């Protein structure tokens, strides 16, 4: 009981000592850039504390901890995630009015101390944000009447960084406008220094830029400002220059009603209603009632139009005053004057009188009839002209239209001053042309010229001299679809005879070999060709005969007739069978030809289109491709283990009829999979003591997804740890003896015909136990699958690597030997032989014919490792070697002794021979 109280007192004393040594330490702020990479150390608290076994933990429980890592042994505070000052401000983790300060409290605990350390971390702002404007372009409107020195507030750029990393200044790039000056303040603005005039310049375009950062690291962002000057009504309309002085127009009295005499044009540079102009007659002009009835002024476009005929004899002068005024407020009108002078004109037309000879019939002074066989040069009409005007206005000239040319049939000849005769100039033919028309023009020579015209029709009377003709003068070729109806009307022939009132008869003409055509074709009384029976393209596709036309005087015309029959899709498309099976080996490449589907159609010209049934297309569209000609191809390599057969339907379509065939594609197996062992290693077998006298049999299971022989697996055992274990080809393991552990390599081989695959599982473990609790949990790799080709690759790589290693070692040895040899030659040339001990020199001189090779060991003393001699006396060599060893032990200061490893080379009687 006393011991317990003693321990309690000691424990309370220790707590008291600990509390007495606890402190709250405030550290000065630690600066940390917001661009510090992850893993950057900020401070190490272990350096500010007395030596002890310290442990550190965070006391702060805010989200600030997600930005730092704390080493609990050294107290090193490192950056855990990017410290973006702007994000910290946005998350209210620090105040960004002046500076961003993160506060950490860390508990430092040792065996005898407990401190709370306050670490303020000041996040230094970096210029890591680009300034930007809210819009790519700003539109500003300002009136052209704005006063000078007025300010136009410009948009500001945004930058979340602190000064001096945020926006510092603004400028207008390439400012070529003298009307504005930029006031570059915190809130930038444009000051108007010159008066604006919208009519001079309506829009101003500025490239406005903001600059951030210090001088040597300045960056900029820019936007566009379009300043539009709005209009005020500060201009009056003005007529164009050629209309500002009085305009004199000379107008003929014969000017037709509706003629636009002139368009008054005024302009006003203002816009909107301030620039819209309306035209009107002045008050003085409106008081003249005659002007209002003759002239009309369009108020919108200023056009003056004639609305009543002018008469020179009534009034020959008019003065119009035009007013132009805009629609803006306080509009001031502008006036222009137009003077119209009416000119006198020749207003009496000439007159024309006609009469004909006795053999020519003239009707209504405009229609002429004459025989087509009239003689050349015969007068058919006489014309007399006159004009009431006198002078040039009364002198009349007669002309015919169309004028005389190579196609003309009439010519006008002057008989007297005012009389003309119209004569024929070429032979007429009514069948060529039965009707002609011409016009006679009588014109005076006044200004303007007055003309009188008379239109005539010339009709030729027929004389029977022509043969009948068909409408189609070349031939009659008809294209007809087969299976026409009986008594089908093919065509109605139109036959004409240029001669008038002539009768024509038609009849069909067949060759002697085409007598059967009489039962097929008939011509009725209406000149209609009738097909009496239905024609079949498959029997005959072409018919040819003639038709004859004859008039009442015996003129005949023969015309050939050709009938071409078109094939129709009147025979259904059919597959020879309703089902077809194809065989395809698996793993074939893309676009492998599978087979062809072909349907039959008795129609000759029909094309059969093949397509996959819509209900099956989505299911096989990734596997099979069908061309429109019926060829089947693969669209990808097919694995039988994924799909062993593909069934679908194909539709044959000849545009009208369809037929369906079922297709089945059997995927043939290839040996493309390695056998796998399903029994896991280590395998634990629980032995039943009641069957102690029986042999143990364990069935191993394997799996090969191939089928038939490609999927049959044969088991074999390699390197068993005991002869008491064996395995049958079917995977049955037989144990004749009982051991706790068996180890062997297990090989699984399939029975593929063309090629087979093998899998070897190395170090397969088999445990024989009596209780389930004795089964070992071995997590090591129990089997290794090695492909024979992979095994050969590994052996080849090992052999090549070994040969390369030997070659490199050989080259290193040769280089080292060559270097040592060179050093030895140089040392033998530069050093005298007296450096050797006398005994050793004497030994060399006495036995010059013998060579001795001495090798050194790492020990301070020299030891002869191997002796090679060409002398037949081994006794002398041994004696000399022993003597040299004794001398060497006695004289360690000899030139051949050394505390480090040395090398002895073969020595000869003369150094010159050794060099050679």
Beta strands, then each sheet from edge to edge (+ up, - down):
strand 1: 23-33
strand 2: 41-44
strand 3: 55-58
strand 4: 68-70
strand 5: 76-79
strand 6: 100-109
strand 7: 114-124
strand 8: 137-143
strand 9: 151-153
strand 10: 167-173
strand 11: 180-183
strand 12: 189-192
strand 13: 203-212
strand 14: 219-230
strand 15: 238-239
strand 16: 247-252
strand 17: 260-263
strand 18: 266-267
strand 19: 277-281
strand 20: 295-297
strand 21: 303-306
strand 22: 317-326
strand 23: 334-343
strand 24: 351-355
strand 25: 361-363
strand 26: 367-371
strand 27: 379-386
strand 28: 396-401
strand 29: 410-414
strand 30: 419-424
strand 31: 435-444
strand 32: 451-461
strand 33: 468-470
strand 34: 476-481
strand 35: 488-492
strand 36: 495-497
strand 37: 504-509
strand 38: 521-523
strand 39: 528-531
strand 40: 542-551
strand 41: 556-566
strand 42: 574-575
strand 43: 579-585
strand 44: 593-596
strand 45: 599-600
strand 46: 609-612
strand 47: 624-626
strand 48: 631-634
strand 49: 645-653
strand 50: 658-668
strand 51: 676-677
strand 52: 683-686
strand 53: 696-699
strand 54: 702-703
strand 55: 713-718
strand 56: 725-727
strand 57: 732-735
strand 58: 741-750
strand 59: 758-769
sheet 1: 1+ 7+ 6- 3+
sheet 2: 2+ 5- 4+
sheet 3: 8+ 14+ 13- 10+
sheet 4: 9+ 12- 11+
sheet 5: 15+ 18-
sheet 6: 16+ 23+ 22- 19+
sheet 7: 17+ 21- 20+
sheet 8: 24+ 27- 30+ 29-
sheet 9: 25+ 26- 32- 31+ 28-
sheet 10: 33+ 36-
sheet 11: 34+ 41+ 40- 37+
sheet 12: 35+ 39- 38+
sheet 13: 42+ 45-
sheet 14: 43+ 50+ 49- 46+
sheet 15: 44+ 48- 47+
sheet 16: 51+ 54-
sheet 17: 52+ 59+ 58- 55+
sheet 18: 53+ 57- 56+
end
